Every structure is written in structure tokens, then in C-alpha cells.
Amino acid sequence: MNAINPENAFWSDLFARIAERGRQWLGRPLPAGASAESRIGELASSLISTKGEASGVALARALVAQWKSMDKPARRAWFEMLAQDFGPDAEKLTDAVGQWQAQPTPAAAQKLHAAAEPLRQELLRRINLAPGGTAALVEMRQELLTHLRDTPALEAVEADFVHLLTSWFNRGFLLLRPIDWASPANVLEKIIHYEAVHEIKDWNDLRRRLAPRDRRCFAFFHPQMPDEPLIFVEVALTSGIPGNIGELLSEERTALELPSTDTAVFYSISNTQVGLKGVSFGNFLIKQVVEELLREMPWLKTFVTLSPVPGFASWLKTARQDDSPLLAALPDNERLAGLDQSGWQENAEDREALAPVLRQAAATYLLQAKGANRRPLDPVARFHLGNGARLERIHASADLSAKGLRQSHGVMVNYLYDLGAIEKNHEDYADSGEVAHSSAIRKILAGDLSANMLTRNVQSLLGSEKPRKKEAKIS
């Protein structure tokens, strides 16, 4: 007979008792007329008051199970309860403030800090103890975001979620993993599902993005959510900087031999968890991907994106309707009327005629159209510029898909990640909203406009009222 290992017996007994406690909570019948809100409230109160870690795990597990079973109104009531009943202890906070004012010592400051922390932060930490608790809290925060507009009182709860999730999803906890055609099927399915920039149509389409020798994909994972990519980037290895998404995604393209490549193109970056909105790790992702690529292919010289401009078409429509001074300053801005003609994107001459003024309008949008915070209006621009990239090139007719036309009239841009300038670009952008941009962009804003203005003046002297079509090809 095998001897019983006392240590194994201890752990077996402990887990059995935890499981039994969890079954007791999950199976306990509700009193007549009791609501889901009162049940989860009871669990929350018990969880925050319990002293034992084992019983805390069981209670947290029961609370998560209760949450998952609740409908939207009940979940909203849960958040309202967190706001109303799990804030700071007013009596302790008042006492701590008085002690700090009387004698501002480090000990008093620490006591004030502890008293000011809402009770719900500790409750959320204890919920995180449950198996799957981290994923459940991300899901809770996703639900919370849907209620904020109608219930401003929940902003304090939102702040606590962001505070804790930012700590738990710190770069130090995240794991960068390559995704390839040999990755587990459940992860590949999620790449298809979460792709937010260029739709992956089917498994064959996914294979074209992962299997060829000149393609790479990387994703960040959290240890508590090992099968859920948090953010992923798709990379094309190219010779030179591309200006058209079609050439990267074409079914007929031939894969390049790696030694002939010199550029890594980040052509799709997708955040997958709505519940982590505002918890930024994109900067870390790009930097670490660059390091991984250089470790494998030290000959790579250039790291750029080929990015959509999702807010451009909407802004341009409003600017044209309002006779925006920003558009009025563009020579040949009347050519934008060509966008009103159905099917312009299918005619090469129409596309060529629109290209210069579309590039000028897009440059104006990205560099000069800013919000009250002095940041560009475009969300993708804010993401890359905030990560220290430089606006490098603007391309017309770069994405003629239905989505590309709807969002940006086909315009795409390259943001360049210059490893020697990332920190400075980031600091300049953070301090003053300055948009780092290349000489090519300055040419669009200054050189191209000067050339067009000169053309217009010469035509005026010659008595011509309208520029000839070929002069619209200035780029």
C-alpha cells in the first residue's frame, strides 16, 4: 500500500472544502421574492467581510457565477450598488483628513490614502481571486461602459475599474507570442473574429496572412487569460514602403524571399477586449515586435504602418457643408465635388484628378483639424502619434474596399517608427500635441499648394478659368 503524503492530503482537503463552500453558495435557494440584485449584493457583502482566503475564493466564484446569470437591468443595478454602497468609509475618511491637517506626517498621509480608497476596489480585487475572475472583471467593465452615458453617477465605479485593470494589465504581466498557422485553432478563430481593420473572410484568407514566409503576426496575452489575445498586429515584410493595401492582401501575390526585404509593415493592429478600452499597451506591442523582428532579421531598416484614416470622410463631409476655412485654403478644393459622383473610384481618370486634393485635404485633417485637447481628431492618428510615430506618407486610392471608401474615400497613410526618434516624438506630442511629419507631408501642405497656386496664377494670366485635367496630376 502506498503511503499517504501528508502535504497532498492537506491540499486535497483544502480544495475540497473550497469547492464545497462554493457549492453551498451556488446552490442556496433564494428567499421568496428575492431578486438577482439582492443575491449578488449578499455575496458582495459576505466577500468583502470574509477573513479567510479559502472562503473568499468560494464567494468570489459564486459572485462571478451570479453575475454571468444576470440580465442587463440587473447588471446596471449591480453597478449602482457599487457606486452607492461600496465607496469610501465617510467616518474614517473624515478622521484621516483631520489627522493629516493637524499633523501632515507620512503616517497620516498613508492613513488618509487608505481611508480614501473606495471599498469597491478591495471588492474587485477579491472578485479577481475567483477562477476566471480577471476575465469576468474585463467583461464587467465592458458592460459598465454601456451604462455610463445614461448614468453619470457610475463614473466613480469606472475610475476604479480603470485603476485596477491598468495595474493588472501592466506590460510586466503581458506575454508576447507569435501567431502562425500552427497556433491552436481556438486562438486562430479569435484572430478571425477580432480582426477589426481588414476583414478576414475565411480560413484560406487567414492562411494567406500567417503562412507565407514574408508574413508575421504577434499578440499580447495575459497569464490569467491565456487563450484570449488582448491586442495583435499583422506584419508584412516588403521591399520598400507600400502605398496600397491591395498589393499586401492580394490572393495572387508571390511571397518575397526574406533577404530581399527591408521593411516591416504593420498593416493591421486590433484591440480585442472592449473591457480594456483606455488601457493602453499598443506602444509596448510595437516596440517589442520591432525587437523580435530585428532579432530574426537584423537587416530590416524601416518600420512603418499602412493605416486607415477612419474619421476622414466624416470630417470632410462636415467641412464641405460648413465651408470650413481649412478647406477654403486649399487650391483646387472645388475638385472635391468629384466625390459626389457615383462610381468615381472605378474610373482611373477620376481617381487621378481627385488624388492631389484628397492628399491635401487628408494632410490638413491630420495636422490641423484638432480637438479641444490639441490632439488630432482621427483615433488611429492619435494612437500612432502618441506612441512616437511620425506621419510619413499619404496615399490616395489606397483602399477602395467598401469600408475604405466609406471611412476615408480610399485614403491610407504610413506612420513611420524611427527607433531613434520615438521618444522625442512622443514627448513633443504629449507636451504640445505637435504632430511629427516628414518632408513629403510638408511638400503636400506647402510645396504642392505652392505649385498649384503658381499654376492657377499662370492660367489666370493666360485667360483660362479652369485648370486643365493633366495639371491635377501634380503630386
N, C-alpha and C positions, 0 to 999 in steps of 0.2 A: 504494500500500500504506500502511495506517495505521501510524504509529509506535507502538512498544510503550511503554506508560507504565511506567517502572521501579517506581513505587510500587505500581501494580496488580499487576505481576508478582511483587513481593515478597509481597504479601498472598495472592495466589493460591497461591504456592509454600508459604507458611506453613500455610494451611488444608489444602492437600493433604497436607502432612507430618503434620499433626494427625490428619486423617481416616485416613491410612494407619496411624499408630501405634495409633489406636483399633481399626481392623480387625484388626491383629495381635493385640491383646489379646483382642478378642471372639472371634476365630477360632482361637485357640491351643488345641489339644486338651488335655484333662485327662489327667494320668498315670493309668495303670490303677488303679482303686480310689479315686481322689481324689474327695472329696465337694465339694458346693457350698460348704460352710463353709470348706474349705481353700482353694478358689479365691478366694472373696471375701476371705479372710484374706491371701492372697498379694497381691491387688490393693490392699488397705488398707496393707499394709507398704510396697509399692512407691510408693503415692501419698504417704504421709507422709514418705518419704525422698527423693523426687524433688526436684531443684532447679529444673528448667525449667518455666515456666508452660505451654508448649505441650504437653509430655508430661503435665503434671499434668491438663490438661483431658481429654486422651485417656484417662488412667487413671480419672479421676472418671466419665467417661461409661461406661467398661467396668464399673466397680463398680456404678453405678446399674442398668445392664442386667442384671448378675448378680443384684442384689437383687430386681429385679422377677420374675426367673425362679424364685426360691426359694419353697419351701413354708413353712408356719408353724413346724414344728420347726427348720428350717434358719435361719429368721429369728430365732428365740429364741436359737439358738447364736451368731448374729452379735452380738446384744446382750450375751450373756455374755462373748464375746470382747472387746467394747469395754470391759466392766467390768473384766476381769481383765488384759488386755494393753495397754490404752491409757490407763492412769491417769497420775498424776504420776511423774516420774523420782525415785525414792526417794533416790538418792545426791545428786542436785543439790538436792533439797528439804532434806535434812539439812544440806548445806553452806550453803545460803542461810539456814536458821534460825540456824545457828551464827554466821554473819557479822552477822545482824541483832541477835542477843543481845549480841555483842561490841561492835558499833558501830551503833546504830539510826539510820543516815543515810537520806536519801531514796533514794540509790543502792542501799543494802542492801534497803530496802523494795521497790523496783522489782524487784530480783533475786529476792526472796522471792515476790513476786506472780507473776513469770514462771515460777518453779520450781513453784509450787503449782498452776498451771493444768494440768489433765489433757491428755495428748496427744490424747485423742479430740476435744477441742474444735477443735484445729487440723485433725484429720482431717475433721470435719464441715464446717469452713469450706472445705476443699479439695473435698469432695464437692459443695458448693454451686456450684463452678465449672462443673460439667457442664451442658449444655443440659437444662433441666428439673430441675436439681438441687434447687432450692428446693422445688418440688412433691414431689419424691421424699423429701426430708427431712421434710416435713409428713406424708407417707404413712408413713414410718418411725416417726415419733413416735406416729401413730395405732395402729400395730401394737404399739409398745412398751407403750402403756397397757394392752393386753390381757394383758400378762405380769407386770405389777407386783405384783399381789396374790399370785401364786404364787412370785415370785422377788424378795424384798425387796432382794437384792444389786444389782438393777438401778436402785435409787433414785438412785444417783450418776449413771448414764447419763441418767436422766430429768431430773435437775437441769441437766445440761449442755445437753440439748435445749431446755429451757425458757429457759435463759440466752441461748442464741443466737437462738432464734425470737423472743423478746421484743425483742431488738435489731433483728433483720431486719424485723419487722413493727411497728416503731415507727410512730407516727402520721405522722411526717415522710415515710415512704416510701409511705403509702397514698393512693389516689386515690378521691375520692367521685364517683360517676357516677349520674345519674338513669337509672332503668329505666322505659321506657314501651313502648307497643305496637309502636313502630318499632325497638326494640332488636334486635340479632341473635338469630336463632332459637335458637342454641346457648345463649345466656345466658338466654333466656326458659324454655327447657327446664329449666335448672338451678334457676330460681326455683320452678317447679312441683315439681321433685324435692326441693329442700331446705326448702320451707315446712314449718315444724315446729310451728306454733301452730294455724292453721286450714287444714285440708287444701284444696288447690286441686284440684278434681275433674277439670277438663279445660281445654282451651284457651278455651272460652267463659267459664268461671269466671275464668280468668286475665285475659281481656279486660275483664271487669267490674271488676277490681281496678286495671287500668292505664289503660284508655282514657278513662273519663269525666273531665270537666273538674274534678271535685271529688275526684280521687284522685291520689296521688303515690307513687312508690317510689324509694328511693335505696339504693345499695350501695357498700361499700368494696372496692377491688381493689388487688392488689399488682402492681408492674410486671413481676415475674417470673412471675406467674400471671394474665395479662390477661383470660382468659376464665372465671376462677373467682371468683364473688362470695364474699367472706370472711364478710360479715355484711350483711344487708339489712333495711330497715324499710319496712313498708307504712303509708301515711298516708291517713286520711280527713279531708277538710275539712268541718266541720259548723257548725251554728248551735247553740251550747251544748254541754255535756258529755254524751255519750251514756252510757246505763247498760245497754245490751243489744246484744250482738254481732249479733243477727239483723237489727236495723234497719240495720246497716252493710253486711251481706253479702247482703241480700235481692235476689233477682233482679228483683223488681217495683219497687224503689225508683226515684225520679226524681232525677237529678243536680241539685245545687244550683248556682245562679249564684254565681260566686266572690264578688262584692261582698256577698252575704248571709251569708257565712261569717265566723266569728270565732274558731274553734277548730281546731287541728290535733291529730288523734288518732292516736297511734302504736299501732295495734291488732295488729301482728304484727312481732316482731323475731326473726330467725332467724340463728343462727350456723351456718355451713355446713361448716366443716372440723373434724372431731373432733381432728385432729392439732394444732390450735391451741387446744385446751381449756386454759383458765387464762391465755391470752394475751389480755388484755382491751383492746378498743378500742371497746366499746359506748358509753362516756361521750363519746368523741370523735365517734362517729357521730351521736348525738342532738344534741349541741351544734352540729355543722356542718349537720345537716339543718335545725335551727331557723334558723340563719343563712341558709341557702338559701331557706327558705320566706319569711322576712321580707324578703329581697331582692326576691322576686317579689310578695309580698302583705303590705306593711307594716301593713295594718290588722288582722292577726291578733293577738289578745290573749292567748289561752290555749293552752298546750301540755301535753297530757295523754296518758296511755296508757289503753287499755281492756285490762286484763291478766288472764290466768288466775291461779288460785291452786292450782298443781298438787299441792301437798302437803297441802292442807286436809282432804280426805276421809279420807286415810290417818291423819292425826293425830287427827281427830275420832273415828274408829272406835276407835283405841287409847285415847284419853282417856275415852271412854264405858265401854269394857271395864274400865279401871283405876280408875273412879270418881275421875277427876282433880279435885283441889281447884279448878283453874281453871274447870272446867265446873260444879262444885257451887256456885260463887259466882254463877252466872247464874240469875236468876229465870226461871221457866218452862223450865228446861233439860229438864224431862220431855217437853216438846213435841218434842224431837229424836227421840223414838220414832217420830214420823211418817215419818222417813226409812226405817224398816224396812218400811213398807207399799209393796208393789209398785205402781207406776204413780202415785205421789203427784204426780209432775211433770206429769201430764196433767190434773189436777183443779185448777181455779183456786182453789177454797176451801182445798184442802190447801196449795197454794203460798203463799197469803196467810197462813195460820196459821203456816207454818214460817219465813216471811221474817224477822220480827224476831229470833227466836232464832238463825237462821243468821247474820244480820249480827253479832249479839253474839258468837257463837262464832268467827266469822272475825276480828273485831277482836281478840279475845283471842289467837287463834292468831298473828296478825301482829305484835302489840305485846308480848305477854307470854310466849309459848312460844318460848324461845330455847335455843340450844345452849351448849356449854361455852365457846365463844368470845364469848358475849353477843350473838350475831347471830341474827336470825330464822331459823326452820327452813326457811322457804319460799325456794327458789332464785330465783324471779322477784322476790320482795321484796328479797332481798339485792342482786340486780343493780341495780334501780332506786334503792333507798335508798343503795347505795354510790356511785351516780352523782349523788347530790344531790337526788333527787326527794322529794316529800312524799306520804304516804298521804292521799288526798283524800276518796274516797267508796268505799263498799262496796255492791254491788248483789246482791240475791238473784234467782234465776231469770233470770240474765243470759245464760247459755249452757246451753241444755237439750239440746245435742247429746249423743250417747253419750259422747264424750270429756269434755265439760264436766261431765256428771253423775258420771262415774267419778272424775274428779280432784278436783272441788270442790263436788259437789251443786249445780252451776249457778251458784255464786258467782263474780263477777268484781269487780275493783277498778280505780279510777282512781288513778294516780300522777301528781301534778302537777309539772311542771318550771317552777318560778318562777325566771326568769332572775336575779332579784336575790337569791335565797336559796340557789342551788345550792351555792355554795362553802361557806357556813356549814353547811348540812345535811350535806354530805359530810364536813366536818371533825368535826362532832358525832358522826356515825355512826362514823367511823374511830376517834375517840378513845375513845368510851364505848359504842358500839352504840345510841345514842339514835335512836329512830325518829321522825322528824318527821311530825306528823299534824295534820289540820285540826280545826276546831271541830265539824264534822259527825261525825268519828270520836270525838271526846271526848263528843259527845252520845250516841252509841251505847253507849259504855262507862260513862258517868256519867248523863247525862240520861235516856236510855231506861231504864236499870236503875232509877233512882230512881222514874220514873213507873210502871214495872211493879211495883216494890216497894210503892208507895203504893196501887196498885190492889189488890194482894194483901192489904194490911192492911185496907183498907176492906171487902173481901169477907169477911175473917175476922170483922170486927165484925158484919157482916150475917148471919153463919152460913153463908156459901157456901163450899164446899170447893174448887171448881174455877173458874177464870176463865171468863167467857163467851167464846164464839168471837170476837165482834166486838172484844173487848179485846186479842186477839192481833194486831190491826192497828196497834198503836202503833208508830211508826217515827221 
